[in-house]
Amino acid sequence: PSFLLSKILDQCCNLKPDKINIFFQLLNEHLNEISRRVFPTLYERYKMQLKESDLIATENDSKQQEAKNSLTEIEDCITRSSLGIEHIFRELGQVYEAYRLCDERIMKYQLSTKLKYDPILLSGVVARLILQGHSFEIVNGDDNHVPLTWVSDVLNKLSEIIGTQKKLFVVSVLGIQSSGKSTLLNAMFGINFPVSSGRCTRGVFLQVIPIKQELINQIGYDFLFLLDTEGLRAPELSGSLSYKRDNELATFIVGLADLALINIKGENHSEVQDILQITIIAFMRMRMTLKKPKCIFVHQNVGDIQAKTNLMIARKNLIDTLNEMTLCAARQENKELEFSQFCDVIEFNPEEDVLYFPGIFEGEPPMTSISSGYVEKAQELREKILISCQNKRFQNLKEWRRKLSEIWNSVLKENFVFSYRNILEVNARVELDSALCGWHSNLIQDMTSVKSEFINRLYNVEYDSLETTLQEINNELNTMIAGSGSYSNHIIDYFFIQHEKKAIFEQWRFNTEQFFSICKEKEVQRIREDLETIFKVEKQKQEIHAKSINCRREIVSEVRRLFTELKEKVSFDAPESVDDLFDNFWTKWNSSFHNINFFNNPDISNDMQQVFLESPQLKQLDVYSSRQEYIIDKTNFKLVGRSEFDEISKIIPVQAEFSYYTLMDYQHGKFSWGMIKKFFQIGKQHNKAD
């Protein structure tokens, strides 16, 4: 850890519990003071640089790029200068996880020799700080990640402190950036989530509120857990990555909560509606049983007293749209019987669970005051939250921690729906992918048929015509691929020109065209490689055949010559002398005959290594995920690498059989691909056994 973090760790692990809270309060004030001192200077620099950039807008490209780089540098300085107490907690969590992953002996050595603190105690320290009113970061706002080890251990310590049987009620807030989410929670429960314009909250933060004893018997739970989230559709995170991040965050937050507040700025709920659609289909795809959460829509900055009556049609349209999209998603997942409307996934009553808040401020600065109407609505919503959970089963902290881990792991495993804006985009993508898969299957089938025809042509030509035939086949293949774009052009024309959803499909046009091109190139390359292999084999077979014919002729000629010589010189009445002369002659001739090379001797070990490393099956085995980590001994072809293959003796018989059959097939001019497949299958079985 750095010097600053080491000092903080020292204080956390050595101060008394009642002093740690004071230490962090003073630290927070000190960090805020630094920010108040640094930010005005940085903003002034940014303002001056922005004016300078406007003045050189007509200059050459190099000066414009230099000005742009200066602005980016100042923006980075502003981001790095916003150091808060949440960043300190995040660093503590990273130190904790690092030490949890260390080997116990190494950890004990470091603790006994170098460190004056025990990082394992940090989970208990932070748990006590949470109970004293500090916010706890669950989702890292910079990389959209949940450090499960750190979060789980802190919640375990919190459960030990408050008691394992204490019941809790979880309230989360979700909405577009700068819609007043943190302000709403602060107004209702008197807490101190940070508020400002722009992206003031990054990630997800937990605040724990204990319930007074006189209210516990009335409402049924002991603690209220509040989850404040960063704003969705942030301008800083534009593009498809923003959709994925927002959809993952919304699914995680709504799934964790017993009650989700959907905060909407104004009357327009289209953005939140899109996010809820993805949340619905994500819940359907999760292979886990979730307690159905309840949601309340809160419209901010709606000053009309009759808003609830006047916007009745808008509420009906909203629930109709959500019902339609829920049914559409259920059909796609084959769950129509289980989910037919929005309230089957998320509990929602459009007449009771929609509230309209006026603006929070009245008057003009500097005479601005808090709106009494906003305070009344916040009080009404708080009472609604407290009584909405009556007669329900509440979870304890251990159950909620397990639920948090399950939902986050499910979110990480889902790699499809979160990348899209709404269910319409999901269905459009599924429809396009279905058409592309059909086209690809037809392409493979057609190319396989063409390859069989070409192979037969190579098998049935003479030796002198092999190269000419191969060239003709390559030319025909090029002509065939050039004229095979009719069906792919039909797909492009249908989806991107004629389809009623062509506006949605347009974003995938370039990738679709690239898909067509890449698939054709891969199939052509595959056919050419197979034909080239067959060409080499056939050429070698015919060369061997020609040499064998020459050898046969030479043998016949030598036998005739020998017979003539023996007929004149040797008496056939003495068969022993004839046999001796023939044996001597045959030994001499046979030694000269064996010096003829029918073909070059193959480097079997090297060829086996190359085939092994370049084979597609290599990528499918987790144990071979990085081939650079393995060494293949060419002498006996043994694998040396990770622990999964340390016991080489288990696979030596397989290698011996593999090498033997490969050598035998080489002598016949072929390579034993079947034995390679057998080798990989045994490797997979060995991997599973370990």
N, C-alpha and C positions, 0 to 999 in steps of 0.2 A: 504493500500500500504506500501511497504518497505520504509526505511528512504531515500534511493537514489531516488526512484520513487516519493516520496512525495516532495522532493526538486525540482525535474524536473517539477512536476505538478504545484508547486508554481510559478516557473519561467514562465511556459507556460501561466498561467492564469493572471499573474500580470505584466509581462514585456510588453513594448510597441511593436506593431507588427514589427517595423523595427529592434528591438533588439532581437527578438526571433530567427530570421534567424542566426544572429551572434552567439547567444548562442549555437544553435545546430551545427553550423560549428566548434566552439571551442570544444564542447563535442565530436564530431566525431573525431577530431584530437587527443583529449586526449585518446579516446578508441583505436584508431589505434596505438598510442604510447605504450599503455599498451600491446597490442597484439604483437608488434614488440619486446617488452622486455621479454614477457613470452614464446612465441612460440619456440624460439631457445632452451631454457632450456628443454622444454617438448619434443621436437623432439630428443634432445640428449639423454634424459632418455629413450625414446622409442627405439632409435637405440641400446643403451647399453643393454636394456632388451631383445631385439630381438636377439642379439649375445649370450646372456646368455641362451636364450631358445634353440638356435641351439646347444649349448654345452651340454645341459642336455637332448637332444632328445632321448638318449639311456637309460636314468635313469628310475626309476619306475614311475608309473602312478601318484602318489601323487605329486611328484616334477614337472612333466609336467603340471599337472592341476594348480598348484600354479603359475608356470611361465605364463600360459595362462591367469589366472586371473589378474596377474600384468599387462600384455599387455592390457587387456580390461580396467583396471582401468586408465591407462595412456591415452588410446583412449578417454575415457569419460572426462578426464581432458582437453584434447585438444578441444573436442566439447564444453564443458562448458566455456572454456576460449575465444571462438570466439564471444565475445560480440560486437555487432555493433549498429549503429543507428537504423537499422531496428528492432532490438529486443526492443529498447526503444519505437518505434512507436507501436509495437505489444502490449506491456504492457499498453500503453496509451489507445489502443483500448479495451483491456479487462476491464480496469477500467471504461471506458465510458459505455460499454455494461452492466457492473454490476450495475452502477447507473441508467441506463435506465430501468432496470428490477425491481429496488427497488420501493416500495410503495412511492408515492409522499410525504406523511407526514413524513415517516422515513427519506427520503432524505433531506427534508427541515430541519428537526431537526439536522441531522448530519452536514449539511452545516452551520447551524447557531451556533452550539456549539463547533464543533471540527475542522472543516476544514477551511483553509484559502484560498481555491480555489473552483471553480465551475467546476466539471468534464464535465458538459454539454457543456462548451465552447471549449472543446478539438477538436471537429469536425471542427470548424472554424479555429482554430490555425493550424491544420494539412493541411487544404485546402489551406491556404495562403502559407505554407511551400512548398506544391506541386508546386504552381505557381512560387516559387522562385528557383526551380530546384531540390528539394529533391525527391527521389524515394518513392513511396507509395506501401506497401505490400497489394496485393489483396487476394492472396492465402497463407495461413500459410504453410510454407515449412516443418514444423516439423510434423504436423498431417494432411496435405492435406485438409484444411478446409477453407471456405470463411466465415468470420464473417459478415454476411449480414447486420446486424443492423449498425455496425460501418462503413462499406464500403459505404452503401447507404447514411448514414447521411453525411459523408465526401463529397461524390459526390454531394449531395444536396447543401451543403454549397459552394462547388466549382462552381456549376451552378449559385448560387445567386451572387457570386463574379464576374464571367466572363460574366454573362448574359444568360438568359434562351434560347435565340434564336441563340446563337453562334453555328456554325456547326463544327463538328470534323470528323477526319479520323483516323481510328484505324489500326495500323500495329503491328502484333505480329510475334515472331520468335520461331520456334520449331525445335528441332534437338536432336541428340544423345549427351550425355555428352562429354564435351571437344571438341566439333566441331567448336567452335568459334562464338557462337551466340551473346554473349555480346560484343565481340570485333567487330563484324560486325556492330552492332547498334552504338557503340561508334565511329567507323570510319566514318560512313555515316552522323551522326547528331551531332557530337561533344559533346556527353554527357559523363557521367562518371559512367556507370554501373560497378560493381566490376568484375575484370577478374583475373583468376589464373588457374592453373592446378587442375584437380579433380572437386569436386562438389562445385563450388564457389557460385552459385546461388541456393537458396532453395525457392521453391514456385514460385509466379508470382509477378512481380513488375511493377508498372506504372510510366512512366515519361511523363510529359506534356511539349510540345514545342509550344509556340505561333508562329503564322505565321506573317511575316512582312506585313504591310498594302498593299504595292505595289504588293505582290504576291496573296493576298486574291481574288482579282477580276479575276486573271488568273486561279487559281486552284479551287476556289469555297468553301473553308472551312477556318475556323479561327484558329483551333488548331489541332496539330498532337499528337495523343496518341500512345505511344510506350509501348508494353508489352514484357518484358524480362522474360523468363521462365527457370526453372531448366532443366538440361539435362535428357533426357530419357534413359532408360536401364542402370541406375546407378548401378555399382557393389555393392554399399552399400545396395541396395534394391533389392536383387535377389529373384527369385521365383515368384509364382503366384501373390503375393501381388504387386510386381513390375509391372506386366502387368496391373493389375486393376488401380493402381495409375497413370501409364503413359497414359493409354487409357482415363481415366477421365480427366486428365490434357490436353491432346491433343484435345479432343472434346470440352472442355470448351474454350480453347484458340482460336482454329480455328473458333468456333461459335461466339466468341466475336469480331473477327477482320473483317475489310473490306478487308484487304490484309494480308495473312499469308506467311511468309518467311520460307520455309522448308529447313533448313540448313543441309547439308550432308558433312561428312568428307570423301573426296576421291570420287571415282566413284560408290561405292557400296551403293545402296539405299534400300536394302532388309529390314532393320529394320524399316525405316521410312515408307516403303510400307506397312508393316504389321499394323503399327499404323493407317495409313490412312484408311485401310480397316475397322477397328473397328470404326473409326470416321464416315465413310460413313453410316454404318448400325445404329450407334447411332443417327445420324441426321434423318434417316428414321423413327426410332421408337419414336422420340420426338413428342409429341402432341402439336406442336406449329409451327408457320410459321417463318422461318428464312430467312433473306436476304442472297442470295447465295454468300459466300465469294470467293475471288480470291486467288490463291496460286502461288508462284514463287519458283522453286527449285534452290537452290544455292549450287553448289559443291565446297567445299573448298580444297585447296592444290592440284589442278590439274594444273600442269605447262605446259602441252602440248598446243601449240598455236592452233593446229588443233583438239582440243578435241571436239568441237561442231560437226565437220564433222565426226570424227572417231567414235564418240559415238552415231551416228544417230540410229543405230540398237538397242542400249540399250534403248534409249528414246522411240522408237516404242514398244519395249517389255514391258516397264514400263506402257505406256498408255494402251496397250492391256490387261495387267494383271489387271490394275485398272478397266477397262471397264468390264472385265469378272467378277470380284468380285462384282462390283456394280450391275450387272444384277443378279448375284447369290443372293445377299442380297435382291434385290427388289422382286425376286420370293418368298423368304422366308417370306417377309412381305406383299406379295400380292399387290405390287405396281409396276408391270412391265410397265404399261402404263405411269406412272409418271417419273420413273427413269430407263433408259436403258443404260446409259453410265456415266462415271465419271464426265464429265462436266455438267451433269444435277444436280449434288449435289454440286460440287465445280468448279468454273470457272478456266479453265486451258487450255493453248495452248502449246503443247509440243515443237513447233518450236520457240516461242518467250519467253516463261516463264521458260526457263532453262538457267542458267548462270554458267560459270566456272571461279573460282577465283584461282590465283596462291597463293603460300604461303605468309604469311604476312611479314616474315623476310627474309633478304638476308645476306649472309656471316656467319661467325662463331663468337661466343662470344669471347672476349668482343667487337668486332668490328661490331656487328650486326646492320643493318639499316632496316627501313621500306621499303618494296618492292613498287616500283613505279607502278608495274602492279596491285598490290592489291588496291592501292589508286585509280587508274583509273577505275577499276571494281566497286569499292564502289561508285565512283561518277556516273558511268553509272547506277547502280542500284538505287541510290537516285533519279536521274532524271526520271527513269522509274516509280518509286513509285509516284512521284509528278504528272506526266502526265497521269498515268493509271486510275486516278479517275475522269477525266474530263467528263462532261456531265452526272454525276450520282447524285442521290439524297442522300444528306448527312443527318445524324441524329444529333439531339442535345444531350446534356449531359443527360437530363431527360429521353429521349428515350433509350439511351445506358445503363443508370442505370437500367431501367426496364428490358431491354434485359439481362443484367448480372444476375439479380435475377431469371428470368425465366429459363435461360440456366442452372444455378447452381442447381435449384430445379429439373429440368428435369434430370440432371446428377445423383442427389441423388436418384431419384425414379427408375432409371434404374439399376437393380441389377443382370443383366444376362451377357450382351455382353462384359462388361468391364473386366471380369475375364479371357478372352481368348486372345490368341496371334494374331489371324487373323480370317478372315471369314471362312477359312477351318476348324479351330477348332470349331467355332460356329456351323457350319453345322454338323460336326461330333458329337458334343455333343447333338444337336437336334435329330439326327438320333438314337443315343444310348438311349436317354431319351424316345423317342417314343417306342422303343422296350421294354424298362423296364416298361413303363406304361402299354403296352399291356400284358406283363407277369403278372404284378401285378393285373390287372383287371381279367385275367383268374384265377389267384390264389384265389382271393376273391370269384369269382363265384363258383369255385370248392369247396372251403371250406364251402361256404354257403349251397351248396347241401349236402355235407357230414354232416354238422351240423344238417340239417333237418332230415336226416336219423337217426342219433344218437338220436335225441330228441324223435322221434317216438318210438325208441326201449325202451327208458326210460319210456315213457308213458304207454307202453304195457306189462310191467313185473310186477310180484307180489312183495309184500313188501320184502319178504325174499331174493329175487334175485336182489334187487336194487344195493347193493354194488358190487356184483360180476359182474353185467352188466356194471357198471361204470368203473370198473377195465379193463374189456375186451375192452371197447370202447377206453380207454386211450392207451392200448397196440396197438390196431389197428391204432389209430391216429399216434403214434410214427412210426409204420411200414410204414404208408402211406407217412409221411413227409420224411422219410429216402429214399424212392424210388421215390420222386417227383422231383428229380434234373435233369431229362433228358432234359426238355426244357431250364432250366437255363444253363445247360452245353452246350446246342446247341448255346445259345446266346454268351456265353464266347468264344466258339470255333469259331463262325463266326466273331465276332468283333475283337478279340485279336489274332487270328491266320490266318484266311483266308482273311479278308478284306484288300483291297488295301490301306486303311488308318490305318492299324494296328499300325504303329509307332505313330500316333496321339492318338489312343484309349488306348495305353499302359499306359499312365499316370493315367487313370481312372480305371484300372483293380482292384486294391485293393478295392476301394470304391464300385465298382460294386459287387464284391463278398460279401462284407459286407452288401450291400443292399439286396441281395438275402437271406442271413442268417437272417437279422433282420426282414424282412417281414414275413418269414416263422415262426419265433418265435412269432411275434406279433399275427399272425392269429391263431396259435395253442393255445396261451395263451387266446385269446378271446373266442375260442370254449370251452376250458376247464372251463373258468369262467362261461360261459352260462350253460354248462352241470352241473357244481357244483351247481349253483343256482336252476336249475330244479330238480336236485337230492334232494336237501334240501326241496323244496316245495312238491315234490311227497312223500317224506318220511313223512313229517309232515301231509299231507293230509291223507295218509294211517293210520298213528297213530291216527288221529282224528276219522277216519272212524271206526277203531277197537274199540276205546273207546266208540264211540256212539253205536255200536252194543252191547257192554257189558252193557252199561247203559239201552238200550232197554230191554235186557234180564232181568236185575235186576228189572226194572219197572214191566215187565210182572209177574215175580216171586212174587214180593211184592203184586201186585194186587190180584193174586190168593190166597196168604196166607191170605191177608186181607178179601177176600171174604169168605174164609173158617171160619175164626174167627167170622165174623159178622153173618154168617149163623147159628152158634151154639148159640150165645149170645144175638142176637138182634131180636126183633120181627119186621117183615117187614110191619106190619100193622101201625107202627108209623114211617113214612118217615122222620119226623123232627129229631128224635134221630139218625137215620142212617146217615143223612147228617152231623150232628154235629160230630159224631164219625169219619166219613171219612175226614172231614175238619181238625180235630185235627191231625189225622194220617198223612195226606198229608203235612201239614205244617211242622211237625217234620221231615218227610222223605226228603222233598224238601230242607230244610236247610242243611241237611247232604249231599245231592247230589251236591249242589252248591259249596261245599268245594273241589270238585274234580277239579284239574287243567288239562284241556285238552291239553294245551301247555303253555309254559312260557309267561307271559305277556311281550310284546315288549316295549322297551324304544323308543317310537315313536319320541320324540323330538331329542334324540341323533342320531337315524337312519336317520332322515331327515337332520340333520346337516352334517353327514358324506357323505350322497349321494350328498348333495348340494356342498360340498367342493371338492369332488373327481370327479364330473361330468366333461366330456370334454367340455360341453357348457360353463363352468366357464371361460375357457381360451379364449373364443371367445368374451367375453364382456369386453370392455375397462374399464368399471367401476369396474370390479373385477380383475384387472391386478395383484394385490398383495393381496392374501387372508388373509395375516397376518394383514392387515389394517382393517379388519372387525371383529366385535364381534356379535355372534348370541346368543340372549337371549333365553335360552331353555324353559323359562316359557311360553312365547307367540310366540316364533320364529320370533321376529322382527329383522330387520337388522339395525345395527348402524354403520355408516362409513362416507363416503364422503358426500358432499353436494347433490349429485344426489339422495341420498336416505334419506335425512333428514326428509322429510315429510312422516313419517311412516304411517300416517292415510290413504294415498292413496292406500296402498297395504295390509292393514289389512283385508279387505273382501276377498281378494284372498288367504291370508294365512289361514283364517278361513275355507274357502271351501277346501283348500288343506289339512289341518289337519283333517277335518271331513271325507273326502273320504279316506284318508290314514288309519284312524282308522277303518272305516267300512271294508276296504279291508283286514286289518290285522285280523279282526275277522273271515274272511274266509280263512286265511292263505296265503294271497297274498299281494304284495306291489304295490301301484299305481304309476307306472312309468309314465303313461300318465299325471298325475297331476303335476309331477315334470317338464315335458316338458312344460306344460301350464304355470307353474310358471316362467320358464326361458323366455318364449315368452313375458309374461307380463312385466318381468324385462327389456327385450330389448326395448319394446315399451316405457316404462317409461324412459329409458336412452335416446332414441331418442327425446322424448318430451322435456326433460330437455335441 
